[in-house]
Amino acid sequence: MSKAKGKAQEMKGKLKKGVGDAVDDREMQAEGRREEASGQARSKAAEAMRRMKKHGDD
């Protein structure tokens, strides 16, 4: 897992959601929200794994 990939996916979702808002496309808005949430989850999971590894080495 990669925190950077999660952040990239989150930004992609925000962009897609914004475009969906601009063109009034509900499906695109929903897809953007899903991608954003998925990216946030991926980032948090990567951060948790990093912390576990860091504390496991102590």
mmJSON file of the N, C-alpha and C atoms, coordinates in Angstrom:
{"data_MODEL":{"atom_site":{
"group_PDB":["ATOM","ATOM","ATOM","ATOM","ATOM","ATOM","ATOM","ATOM","ATOM","ATOM","ATOM","ATOM","ATOM","ATOM","ATOM","ATOM","ATOM","ATOM","ATOM","ATOM","ATOM","ATOM","ATOM","ATOM","ATOM","ATOM","ATOM","ATOM","ATOM","ATOM","ATOM","ATOM","ATOM","ATOM","ATOM","ATOM","ATOM","ATOM","ATOM","ATOM","ATOM","ATOM","ATOM","ATOM","ATOM","ATOM","ATOM","ATOM","ATOM","ATOM","ATOM","ATOM","ATOM","ATOM","ATOM","ATOM","ATOM","ATOM","ATOM","ATOM","ATOM","ATOM","ATOM","ATOM","ATOM","ATOM","ATOM","ATOM","ATOM","ATOM","ATOM","ATOM","ATOM","ATOM","ATOM","ATOM","ATOM","ATOM","ATOM","ATOM","ATOM","ATOM","ATOM","ATOM","ATOM","ATOM","ATOM","ATOM","ATOM","ATOM","ATOM","ATOM","ATOM","ATOM","ATOM","ATOM","ATOM","ATOM","ATOM","ATOM","ATOM","ATOM","ATOM","ATOM","ATOM","ATOM","ATOM","ATOM","ATOM","ATOM","ATOM","ATOM","ATOM","ATOM","ATOM","ATOM","ATOM","ATOM","ATOM","ATOM","ATOM","ATOM","ATOM","ATOM","ATOM","ATOM","ATOM","ATOM","ATOM","ATOM","ATOM","ATOM","ATOM","ATOM","ATOM","ATOM","ATOM","ATOM","ATOM","ATOM","ATOM","ATOM","ATOM","ATOM","ATOM","ATOM","ATOM","ATOM","ATOM","ATOM","ATOM","ATOM","ATOM","ATOM","ATOM","ATOM","ATOM","ATOM","ATOM","ATOM","ATOM","ATOM","ATOM","ATOM","ATOM","ATOM","ATOM","ATOM","ATOM","ATOM","ATOM","ATOM","ATOM","ATOM"],
"id":[1,2,3,4,5,6,7,8,9,10,11,12,13,14,15,16,17,18,19,20,21,22,23,24,25,26,27,28,29,30,31,32,33,34,35,36,37,38,39,40,41,42,43,44,45,46,47,48,49,50,51,52,53,54,55,56,57,58,59,60,61,62,63,64,65,66,67,68,69,70,71,72,73,74,75,76,77,78,79,80,81,82,83,84,85,86,87,88,89,90,91,92,93,94,95,96,97,98,99,100,101,102,103,104,105,106,107,108,109,110,111,112,113,114,115,116,117,118,119,120,121,122,123,124,125,126,127,128,129,130,131,132,133,134,135,136,137,138,139,140,141,142,143,144,145,146,147,148,149,150,151,152,153,154,155,156,157,158,159,160,161,162,163,164,165,166,167,168,169,170,171,172,173,174],
"type_symbol":["N","C","C","N","C","C","N","C","C","N","C","C","N","C","C","N","C","C","N","C","C","N","C","C","N","C","C","N","C","C","N","C","C","N","C","C","N","C","C","N","C","C","N","C","C","N","C","C","N","C","C","N","C","C","N","C","C","N","C","C","N","C","C","N","C","C","N","C","C","N","C","C","N","C","C","N","C","C","N","C","C","N","C","C","N","C","C","N","C","C","N","C","C","N","C","C","N","C","C","N","C","C","N","C","C","N","C","C","N","C","C","N","C","C","N","C","C","N","C","C","N","C","C","N","C","C","N","C","C","N","C","C","N","C","C","N","C","C","N","C","C","N","C","C","N","C","C","N","C","C","N","C","C","N","C","C","N","C","C","N","C","C","N","C","C","N","C","C","N","C","C","N","C","C"],
"label_atom_id":["N","CA","C","N","CA","C","N","CA","C","N","CA","C","N","CA","C","N","CA","C","N","CA","C","N","CA","C","N","CA","C","N","CA","C","N","CA","C","N","CA","C","N","CA","C","N","CA","C","N","CA","C","N","CA","C","N","CA","C","N","CA","C","N","CA","C","N","CA","C","N","CA","C","N","CA","C","N","CA","C","N","CA","C","N","CA","C","N","CA","C","N","CA","C","N","CA","C","N","CA","C","N","CA","C","N","CA","C","N","CA","C","N","CA","C","N","CA","C","N","CA","C","N","CA","C","N","CA","C","N","CA","C","N","CA","C","N","CA","C","N","CA","C","N","CA","C","N","CA","C","N","CA","C","N","CA","C","N","CA","C","N","CA","C","N","CA","C","N","CA","C","N","CA","C","N","CA","C","N","CA","C","N","CA","C","N","CA","C","N","CA","C","N","CA","C","N","CA","C","N","CA","C"],
"label_alt_id":[null,null,null,null,null,null,null,null,null,null,null,null,null,null,null,null,null,null,null,null,null,null,null,null,null,null,null,null,null,null,null,null,null,null,null,null,null,null,null,null,null,null,null,null,null,null,null,null,null,null,null,null,null,null,null,null,null,null,null,null,null,null,null,null,null,null,null,null,null,null,null,null,null,null,null,null,null,null,null,null,null,null,null,null,null,null,null,null,null,null,null,null,null,null,null,null,null,null,null,null,null,null,null,null,null,null,null,null,null,null,null,null,null,null,null,null,null,null,null,null,null,null,null,null,null,null,null,null,null,null,null,null,null,null,null,null,null,null,null,null,null,null,null,null,null,null,null,null,null,null,null,null,null,null,null,null,null,null,null,null,null,null,null,null,null,null,null,null,null,null,null,null,null,null],
"label_comp_id":["MET","MET","MET","SER","SER","SER","LYS","LYS","LYS","ALA","ALA","ALA","LYS","LYS","LYS","GLY","GLY","GLY","LYS","LYS","LYS","ALA","ALA","ALA","GLN","GLN","GLN","GLU","GLU","GLU","MET","MET","MET","LYS","LYS","LYS","GLY","GLY","GLY","LYS","LYS","LYS","LEU","LEU","LEU","LYS","LYS","LYS","LYS","LYS","LYS","GLY","GLY","GLY","VAL","VAL","VAL","GLY","GLY","GLY","ASP","ASP","ASP","ALA","ALA","ALA","VAL","VAL","VAL","ASP","ASP","ASP","ASP","ASP","ASP","ARG","ARG","ARG","GLU","GLU","GLU","MET","MET","MET","GLN","GLN","GLN","ALA","ALA","ALA","GLU","GLU","GLU","GLY","GLY","GLY","ARG","ARG","ARG","ARG","ARG","ARG","GLU","GLU","GLU","GLU","GLU","GLU","ALA","ALA","ALA","SER","SER","SER","GLY","GLY","GLY","GLN","GLN","GLN","ALA","ALA","ALA","ARG","ARG","ARG","SER","SER","SER","LYS","LYS","LYS","ALA","ALA","ALA","ALA","ALA","ALA","GLU","GLU","GLU","ALA","ALA","ALA","MET","MET","MET","ARG","ARG","ARG","ARG","ARG","ARG","MET","MET","MET","LYS","LYS","LYS","LYS","LYS","LYS","HIS","HIS","HIS","GLY","GLY","GLY","ASP","ASP","ASP","ASP","ASP","ASP"],
"label_asym_id":["A","A","A","A","A","A","A","A","A","A","A","A","A","A","A","A","A","A","A","A","A","A","A","A","A","A","A","A","A","A","A","A","A","A","A","A","A","A","A","A","A","A","A","A","A","A","A","A","A","A","A","A","A","A","A","A","A","A","A","A","A","A","A","A","A","A","A","A","A","A","A","A","A","A","A","A","A","A","A","A","A","A","A","A","A","A","A","A","A","A","A","A","A","A","A","A","A","A","A","A","A","A","A","A","A","A","A","A","A","A","A","A","A","A","A","A","A","A","A","A","A","A","A","A","A","A","A","A","A","A","A","A","A","A","A","A","A","A","A","A","A","A","A","A","A","A","A","A","A","A","A","A","A","A","A","A","A","A","A","A","A","A","A","A","A","A","A","A","A","A","A","A","A","A"],
"label_entity_id":["1","1","1","1","1","1","1","1","1","1","1","1","1","1","1","1","1","1","1","1","1","1","1","1","1","1","1","1","1","1","1","1","1","1","1","1","1","1","1","1","1","1","1","1","1","1","1","1","1","1","1","1","1","1","1","1","1","1","1","1","1","1","1","1","1","1","1","1","1","1","1","1","1","1","1","1","1","1","1","1","1","1","1","1","1","1","1","1","1","1","1","1","1","1","1","1","1","1","1","1","1","1","1","1","1","1","1","1","1","1","1","1","1","1","1","1","1","1","1","1","1","1","1","1","1","1","1","1","1","1","1","1","1","1","1","1","1","1","1","1","1","1","1","1","1","1","1","1","1","1","1","1","1","1","1","1","1","1","1","1","1","1","1","1","1","1","1","1","1","1","1","1","1","1"],
"label_seq_id":[1,1,1,2,2,2,3,3,3,4,4,4,5,5,5,6,6,6,7,7,7,8,8,8,9,9,9,10,10,10,11,11,11,12,12,12,13,13,13,14,14,14,15,15,15,16,16,16,17,17,17,18,18,18,19,19,19,20,20,20,21,21,21,22,22,22,23,23,23,24,24,24,25,25,25,26,26,26,27,27,27,28,28,28,29,29,29,30,30,30,31,31,31,32,32,32,33,33,33,34,34,34,35,35,35,36,36,36,37,37,37,38,38,38,39,39,39,40,40,40,41,41,41,42,42,42,43,43,43,44,44,44,45,45,45,46,46,46,47,47,47,48,48,48,49,49,49,50,50,50,51,51,51,52,52,52,53,53,53,54,54,54,55,55,55,56,56,56,57,57,57,58,58,58],
"pdbx_PDB_ins_code":[null,null,null,null,null,null,null,null,null,null,null,null,null,null,null,null,null,null,null,null,null,null,null,null,null,null,null,null,null,null,null,null,null,null,null,null,null,null,null,null,null,null,null,null,null,null,null,null,null,null,null,null,null,null,null,null,null,null,null,null,null,null,null,null,null,null,null,null,null,null,null,null,null,null,null,null,null,null,null,null,null,null,null,null,null,null,null,null,null,null,null,null,null,null,null,null,null,null,null,null,null,null,null,null,null,null,null,null,null,null,null,null,null,null,null,null,null,null,null,null,null,null,null,null,null,null,null,null,null,null,null,null,null,null,null,null,null,null,null,null,null,null,null,null,null,null,null,null,null,null,null,null,null,null,null,null,null,null,null,null,null,null,null,null,null,null,null,null,null,null,null,null,null,null],
"Cartn_x":[0.839,0.0,0.873,0.387,1.153,0.291,0.814,0.093,-0.015,1.024,1.01,-0.063,-0.208,-1.252,-2.634,-2.785,-4.057,-4.374,-3.378,-3.58,-3.891,-3.223,-3.483,-4.916,-5.348,-6.711,-7.725,-7.404,-8.282,-8.415,-7.302,-7.331,-8.094,-7.904,-8.627,-10.13,-10.518,-11.926,-12.491,-11.723,-12.162,-12.354,-11.41,-11.498,-12.727,-12.922,-14.064,-15.381,-15.432,-16.629,-16.881,-15.825,-15.958,-16.452,-15.938,-16.394,-17.857,-18.203,-19.594,-20.517,-20.052,-20.833,-21.006,-19.916,-19.935,-20.87,-20.907,-21.739,-23.062,-23.3,-24.53,-24.74,-23.699,-23.727,-23.658,-24.805,-24.878,-24.049,-23.999,-23.212,-21.73,-21.239,-19.843,-19.559,-20.499,-20.343,-20.193,-21.052,-21.029,-19.73,-19.306,-18.063,-16.884,-16.9,-15.848,-15.832,-17.003,-17.078,-16.547,-16.874,-16.375,-14.855,-14.313,-12.862,-12.167,-12.755,-12.176,-12.151,-13.257,-13.327,-12.359,-12.251,-11.335,-9.883,-9.575,-8.224,-7.908,-8.879,-8.681,-8.426,-9.193,-9.023,-7.65,-7.24,-5.93,-4.804,-4.913,-3.9,-3.83,-4.993,-5.02,-4.472,-4.779,-4.262,-2.745,-2.239,-0.793,-0.108,-0.706,-0.141,-0.148,-1.218,-1.295,-0.229,-0.036,0.997,2.388,2.613,3.91,4.156,3.124,3.271,3.502,2.793,2.972,4.392,4.904,6.27,7.266,7.047,7.957,7.992,6.83,6.774,7.169,7.048,7.458,8.963,9.694,11.156,11.784,10.987,11.542,11.914],
"Cartn_y":[-1.188,0.0,1.236,2.244,3.466,4.668,5.473,6.675,7.623,7.681,8.558,8.133,6.825,6.344,6.68,6.591,6.944,8.417,9.265,10.709,11.024,10.343,10.566,10.155,9.027,8.561,9.53,10.038,10.999,12.275,12.772,13.985,13.744,12.575,12.221,12.224,11.677,11.655,13.045,13.914,15.299,16.007,15.781,16.399,15.889,14.588,13.986,14.491,14.588,15.095,16.55,17.339,18.735,18.874,18.049,18.071,17.644,16.626,16.176,17.281,18.048,19.189,20.231,20.515,21.556,21.207,19.94,19.537,18.912,18.927,18.39,16.922,16.131,14.697,13.949,13.467,12.812,11.538,10.811,9.574,9.889,10.911,11.307,11.829,12.56,13.063,11.895,10.906,9.744,8.952,8.791,8.074,8.819,10.133,10.945,10.801,10.796,10.613,9.242,8.209,6.857,6.805,7.382,7.374,8.159,9.293,10.105,9.321,8.678,7.893,6.713,6.076,4.957,5.416,6.566,7.125,7.476,8.036,8.363,7.093,6.065,4.792,4.195,4.253,3.703,4.463,5.791,6.61,6.284,6.164,5.864,4.47,3.517,2.165,2.138,2.859,2.918,3.578,4.629,5.307,4.38,3.638,2.691,1.61,1.112,0.093,0.658,1.895,2.534,2.65,3.06,3.21,1.864,0.841,-0.483,-0.982,-0.777,-1.21,-0.431,0.869,1.721,1.273,1.019,0.628,-0.837,-1.617,-3.011,-3.181,-2.204,-2.266,-1.81,-1.203,-0.693,-1.799],
"Cartn_z":[0.0,0.0,0.0,-0.637,-0.758,-0.399,0.51,0.895,-0.3,-1.111,-2.286,-3.289,-3.49,-4.4,-3.87,-2.555,-1.931,-2.119,-1.925,-2.111,-3.57,-4.486,-5.911,-6.261,-5.733,-5.998,-5.376,-4.192,-3.529,-4.366,-4.888,-5.711,-7.017,-7.606,-8.824,-8.563,-7.413,-7.047,-6.845,-6.191,-5.981,-7.315,-8.23,-9.552,-10.301,-10.278,-10.977,-10.381,-9.057,-8.386,-8.797,-8.884,-9.291,-10.72,-11.605,-12.997,-13.058,-12.291,-12.241,-11.752,-10.767,-10.277,-11.387,-12.092,-13.126,-14.282,-14.648,-15.79,-15.348,-14.043,-13.456,-13.834,-13.643,-13.934,-12.604,-12.142,-10.832,-10.762,-11.855,-11.867,-11.682,-12.364,-12.236,-10.829,-10.25,-8.881,-7.91,-8.049,-7.164,-7.338,-8.581,-8.848,-8.221,-8.322,-7.709,-6.197,-5.591,-4.128,-3.722,-4.502,-4.2,-4.308,-5.367,-5.545,-4.443,-4.076,-3.011,-1.695,-1.355,-0.121,-0.16,-1.3,-1.444,-1.276,-1.85,-1.709,-0.267,0.447,1.856,2.659,2.389,3.098,2.808,1.551,1.181,1.883,1.942,2.611,4.097,4.728,6.157,6.441,5.598,5.775,5.615,4.64,4.424,5.617,6.146,7.314,8.528,8.715,9.83,9.694,8.492,8.264,8.555,8.141,8.394,9.895,10.632,12.089,12.761,12.287,12.879,12.647,11.457,11.156,11.994,12.145,12.911,14.369,14.957,16.358,16.562,15.533,15.62,15.663,15.151,15.124,16.43,17.305,18.579,19.516],
"occupancy":[1.0,1.0,1.0,1.0,1.0,1.0,1.0,1.0,1.0,1.0,1.0,1.0,1.0,1.0,1.0,1.0,1.0,1.0,1.0,1.0,1.0,1.0,1.0,1.0,1.0,1.0,1.0,1.0,1.0,1.0,1.0,1.0,1.0,1.0,1.0,1.0,1.0,1.0,1.0,1.0,1.0,1.0,1.0,1.0,1.0,1.0,1.0,1.0,1.0,1.0,1.0,1.0,1.0,1.0,1.0,1.0,1.0,1.0,1.0,1.0,1.0,1.0,1.0,1.0,1.0,1.0,1.0,1.0,1.0,1.0,1.0,1.0,1.0,1.0,1.0,1.0,1.0,1.0,1.0,1.0,1.0,1.0,1.0,1.0,1.0,1.0,1.0,1.0,1.0,1.0,1.0,1.0,1.0,1.0,1.0,1.0,1.0,1.0,1.0,1.0,1.0,1.0,1.0,1.0,1.0,1.0,1.0,1.0,1.0,1.0,1.0,1.0,1.0,1.0,1.0,1.0,1.0,1.0,1.0,1.0,1.0,1.0,1.0,1.0,1.0,1.0,1.0,1.0,1.0,1.0,1.0,1.0,1.0,1.0,1.0,1.0,1.0,1.0,1.0,1.0,1.0,1.0,1.0,1.0,1.0,1.0,1.0,1.0,1.0,1.0,1.0,1.0,1.0,1.0,1.0,1.0,1.0,1.0,1.0,1.0,1.0,1.0,1.0,1.0,1.0,1.0,1.0,1.0,1.0,1.0,1.0,1.0,1.0,1.0],
"B_iso_or_equiv":[0.0,0.0,0.0,0.0,0.0,0.0,0.0,0.0,0.0,0.0,0.0,0.0,0.0,0.0,0.0,0.0,0.0,0.0,0.0,0.0,0.0,0.0,0.0,0.0,0.0,0.0,0.0,0.0,0.0,0.0,0.0,0.0,0.0,0.0,0.0,0.0,0.0,0.0,0.0,0.0,0.0,0.0,0.0,0.0,0.0,0.0,0.0,0.0,0.0,0.0,0.0,0.0,0.0,0.0,0.0,0.0,0.0,0.0,0.0,0.0,0.0,0.0,0.0,0.0,0.0,0.0,0.0,0.0,0.0,0.0,0.0,0.0,0.0,0.0,0.0,0.0,0.0,0.0,0.0,0.0,0.0,0.0,0.0,0.0,0.0,0.0,0.0,0.0,0.0,0.0,0.0,0.0,0.0,0.0,0.0,0.0,0.0,0.0,0.0,0.0,0.0,0.0,0.0,0.0,0.0,0.0,0.0,0.0,0.0,0.0,0.0,0.0,0.0,0.0,0.0,0.0,0.0,0.0,0.0,0.0,0.0,0.0,0.0,0.0,0.0,0.0,0.0,0.0,0.0,0.0,0.0,0.0,0.0,0.0,0.0,0.0,0.0,0.0,0.0,0.0,0.0,0.0,0.0,0.0,0.0,0.0,0.0,0.0,0.0,0.0,0.0,0.0,0.0,0.0,0.0,0.0,0.0,0.0,0.0,0.0,0.0,0.0,0.0,0.0,0.0,0.0,0.0,0.0,0.0,0.0,0.0,0.0,0.0,0.0],
"pdbx_formal_charge":[null,null,null,null,null,null,null,null,null,null,null,null,null,null,null,null,null,null,null,null,null,null,null,null,null,null,null,null,null,null,null,null,null,null,null,null,null,null,null,null,null,null,null,null,null,null,null,null,null,null,null,null,null,null,null,null,null,null,null,null,null,null,null,null,null,null,null,null,null,null,null,null,null,null,null,null,null,null,null,null,null,null,null,null,null,null,null,null,null,null,null,null,null,null,null,null,null,null,null,null,null,null,null,null,null,null,null,null,null,null,null,null,null,null,null,null,null,null,null,null,null,null,null,null,null,null,null,null,null,null,null,null,null,null,null,null,null,null,null,null,null,null,null,null,null,null,null,null,null,null,null,null,null,null,null,null,null,null,null,null,null,null,null,null,null,null,null,null,null,null,null,null,null,null],
"auth_seq_id":[1,1,1,2,2,2,3,3,3,4,4,4,5,5,5,6,6,6,7,7,7,8,8,8,9,9,9,10,10,10,11,11,11,12,12,12,13,13,13,14,14,14,15,15,15,16,16,16,17,17,17,18,18,18,19,19,19,20,20,20,21,21,21,22,22,22,23,23,23,24,24,24,25,25,25,26,26,26,27,27,27,28,28,28,29,29,29,30,30,30,31,31,31,32,32,32,33,33,33,34,34,34,35,35,35,36,36,36,37,37,37,38,38,38,39,39,39,40,40,40,41,41,41,42,42,42,43,43,43,44,44,44,45,45,45,46,46,46,47,47,47,48,48,48,49,49,49,50,50,50,51,51,51,52,52,52,53,53,53,54,54,54,55,55,55,56,56,56,57,57,57,58,58,58],
"auth_comp_id":["MET","MET","MET","SER","SER","SER","LYS","LYS","LYS","ALA","ALA","ALA","LYS","LYS","LYS","GLY","GLY","GLY","LYS","LYS","LYS","ALA","ALA","ALA","GLN","GLN","GLN","GLU","GLU","GLU","MET","MET","MET","LYS","LYS","LYS","GLY","GLY","GLY","LYS","LYS","LYS","LEU","LEU","LEU","LYS","LYS","LYS","LYS","LYS","LYS","GLY","GLY","GLY","VAL","VAL","VAL","GLY","GLY","GLY","ASP","ASP","ASP","ALA","ALA","ALA","VAL","VAL","VAL","ASP","ASP","ASP","ASP","ASP","ASP","ARG","ARG","ARG","GLU","GLU","GLU","MET","MET","MET","GLN","GLN","GLN","ALA","ALA","ALA","GLU","GLU","GLU","GLY","GLY","GLY","ARG","ARG","ARG","ARG","ARG","ARG","GLU","GLU","GLU","GLU","GLU","GLU","ALA","ALA","ALA","SER","SER","SER","GLY","GLY","GLY","GLN","GLN","GLN","ALA","ALA","ALA","ARG","ARG","ARG","SER","SER","SER","LYS","LYS","LYS","ALA","ALA","ALA","ALA","ALA","ALA","GLU","GLU","GLU","ALA","ALA","ALA","MET","MET","MET","ARG","ARG","ARG","ARG","ARG","ARG","MET","MET","MET","LYS","LYS","LYS","LYS","LYS","LYS","HIS","HIS","HIS","GLY","GLY","GLY","ASP","ASP","ASP","ASP","ASP","ASP"],
"auth_asym_id":["A","A","A","A","A","A","A","A","A","A","A","A","A","A","A","A","A","A","A","A","A","A","A","A","A","A","A","A","A","A","A","A","A","A","A","A","A","A","A","A","A","A","A","A","A","A","A","A","A","A","A","A","A","A","A","A","A","A","A","A","A","A","A","A","A","A","A","A","A","A","A","A","A","A","A","A","A","A","A","A","A","A","A","A","A","A","A","A","A","A","A","A","A","A","A","A","A","A","A","A","A","A","A","A","A","A","A","A","A","A","A","A","A","A","A","A","A","A","A","A","A","A","A","A","A","A","A","A","A","A","A","A","A","A","A","A","A","A","A","A","A","A","A","A","A","A","A","A","A","A","A","A","A","A","A","A","A","A","A","A","A","A","A","A","A","A","A","A","A","A","A","A","A","A"],
"auth_atom_id":["N","CA","C","N","CA","C","N","CA","C","N","CA","C","N","CA","C","N","CA","C","N","CA","C","N","CA","C","N","CA","C","N","CA","C","N","CA","C","N","CA","C","N","CA","C","N","CA","C","N","CA","C","N","CA","C","N","CA","C","N","CA","C","N","CA","C","N","CA","C","N","CA","C","N","CA","C","N","CA","C","N","CA","C","N","CA","C","N","CA","C","N","CA","C","N","CA","C","N","CA","C","N","CA","C","N","CA","C","N","CA","C","N","CA","C","N","CA","C","N","CA","C","N","CA","C","N","CA","C","N","CA","C","N","CA","C","N","CA","C","N","CA","C","N","CA","C","N","CA","C","N","CA","C","N","CA","C","N","CA","C","N","CA","C","N","CA","C","N","CA","C","N","CA","C","N","CA","C","N","CA","C","N","CA","C","N","CA","C","N","CA","C","N","CA","C","N","CA","C","N","CA","C"],
"pdbx_PDB_model_num":[1,1,1,1,1,1,1,1,1,1,1,1,1,1,1,1,1,1,1,1,1,1,1,1,1,1,1,1,1,1,1,1,1,1,1,1,1,1,1,1,1,1,1,1,1,1,1,1,1,1,1,1,1,1,1,1,1,1,1,1,1,1,1,1,1,1,1,1,1,1,1,1,1,1,1,1,1,1,1,1,1,1,1,1,1,1,1,1,1,1,1,1,1,1,1,1,1,1,1,1,1,1,1,1,1,1,1,1,1,1,1,1,1,1,1,1,1,1,1,1,1,1,1,1,1,1,1,1,1,1,1,1,1,1,1,1,1,1,1,1,1,1,1,1,1,1,1,1,1,1,1,1,1,1,1,1,1,1,1,1,1,1,1,1,1,1,1,1,1,1,1,1,1,1]
}}}
